[in-house]
Amino acid sequence: MKKIVVADDDQNVRILFNDVLSEEGYEVTGVASGTEAIREVEKVTPDLLILDIKMPEMHGLEVLERLRRVNQELPVIVCTAYKHMDDDPMVRESDVQAYLVKPVDINVLKETVKRVVGE
């Protein structure tokens, strides 16, 4: 079973993504901050990280930068309300597999996750 970490400070987003992706057969863990995201990724070594940009404690781009220093291979989907963050040099240079803008179409989320984790 593929493991996914969803890092988003919005509890409703975490619940929705957990429900949708669990139904697709993934093991999903939700975290509410950048600090928790780093801790969880180091603990479980997921197959995918779905990362919000604006979170408490640590900005999503900082999370991405820190994780890339130790793990270039971790697939990451950035999922944010910011429409033009995909133009940010940090996002482009961090080998992000996909960029989704909220509100996310659930079918697009499922298809993107399936493509990124190779199923």
C-alpha positions as CSV (number, residue, x, y, z in Angstrom):
1,M,0.0,0.0,0.0
2,K,1.4,3.4,-1.1
3,K,1.9,5.9,1.7
4,I,0.9,9.6,1.3
5,V,1.5,12.5,3.6
6,V,-0.9,15.4,3.2
7,A,0.5,18.6,4.7
8,D,-2.2,21.3,4.9
9,D,-3.2,23.6,7.8
10,D,-6.9,23.3,6.7
11,Q,-8.5,20.4,8.6
12,N,-11.3,20.1,6.0
13,V,-8.7,19.7,3.2
14,R,-6.9,17.0,5.2
15,I,-10.1,15.1,5.9
16,L,-11.3,15.4,2.3
17,F,-8.0,14.2,0.8
18,N,-7.8,11.4,3.4
19,D,-11.3,10.2,2.6
20,V,-10.8,10.4,-1.2
21,L,-7.3,8.9,-1.3
22,S,-8.0,6.2,1.3
23,E,-10.9,5.0,-0.9
24,E,-8.4,4.7,-3.8
25,G,-6.3,2.3,-1.6
26,Y,-3.6,4.6,-0.2
27,E,-2.5,4.9,3.4
28,V,-2.9,8.6,4.2
29,T,-1.5,10.6,7.1
30,G,-2.5,14.3,7.5
31,V,-0.4,16.9,9.2
32,A,-1.2,20.5,9.9
33,S,2.1,22.3,9.8
34,G,5.5,22.4,8.0
35,T,7.3,21.1,11.0
36,E,5.0,18.2,11.3
37,A,5.4,17.5,7.6
38,I,9.2,17.2,7.9
39,R,8.9,15.0,11.0
40,E,6.3,12.7,9.3
41,V,8.3,12.4,6.1
42,E,11.4,11.5,8.0
43,K,9.5,9.0,10.1
44,V,7.5,7.1,7.5
45,T,9.3,7.8,4.2
46,P,6.1,8.2,2.2
47,D,5.7,7.5,-1.5
48,L,4.2,11.0,-2.0
49,L,3.9,14.3,-0.2
50,I,1.0,16.6,-1.0
51,L,2.2,20.0,0.3
52,D,0.3,23.2,0.9
53,I,2.3,26.5,0.7
54,K,0.8,28.7,3.3
55,M,1.1,26.9,6.7
56,P,1.9,27.9,10.3
57,E,5.3,27.5,11.8
58,M,7.1,26.9,8.4
59,H,6.2,28.0,4.9
60,G,5.7,25.2,2.4
61,L,8.6,26.3,0.3
62,E,10.9,26.1,3.3
63,V,9.6,22.5,3.9
64,L,10.3,21.7,0.3
65,E,13.8,23.2,0.4
66,R,14.7,21.3,3.6
67,L,13.3,18.0,2.3
68,R,15.2,18.3,-1.0
69,R,18.5,18.7,0.9
70,V,18.1,15.2,2.2
71,N,15.8,13.5,-0.3
72,Q,15.8,14.5,-4.0
73,E,13.6,11.5,-4.9
74,L,10.5,12.1,-2.8
75,P,7.6,12.9,-5.2
76,V,5.8,16.1,-4.2
77,I,2.6,17.6,-5.3
78,V,2.2,21.2,-4.4
79,C,-1.5,22.0,-3.6
80,T,-2.2,25.6,-2.9
81,A,-4.6,28.5,-3.4
82,Y,-1.8,30.5,-5.0
83,K,-2.4,30.4,-8.7
84,H,1.1,31.5,-9.8
85,M,3.4,29.8,-7.4
86,D,4.4,27.3,-10.1
87,D,6.4,30.2,-11.6
88,D,8.4,30.5,-8.3
89,P,12.0,29.5,-8.9
90,M,12.0,27.4,-5.7
91,V,9.0,25.4,-7.0
92,R,10.5,24.9,-10.5
93,E,14.0,23.9,-9.2
94,S,12.7,21.5,-6.6
95,D,11.5,18.9,-9.1
96,V,7.8,19.1,-8.1
97,Q,5.8,16.5,-9.9
98,A,2.6,18.4,-10.1
99,Y,1.0,21.7,-9.1
100,L,-2.6,21.9,-8.2
101,V,-4.6,25.0,-7.4
102,K,-7.4,25.0,-4.8
103,P,-10.2,24.3,-4.9
104,V,-9.0,21.1,-6.4
105,D,-11.1,18.9,-8.7
106,I,-11.2,15.6,-6.9
107,N,-10.9,13.6,-10.1
108,V,-7.9,15.7,-11.1
109,L,-6.4,15.0,-7.6
110,K,-6.9,11.2,-8.0
111,E,-5.5,11.1,-11.5
112,T,-2.5,13.2,-10.6
113,V,-1.7,11.0,-7.5
114,K,-2.1,7.9,-9.6
115,R,0.3,9.2,-12.2
116,V,2.9,10.5,-9.7
117,V,3.0,7.3,-7.6
118,G,3.1,5.1,-10.7
119,E,-0.2,3.2,-10.5
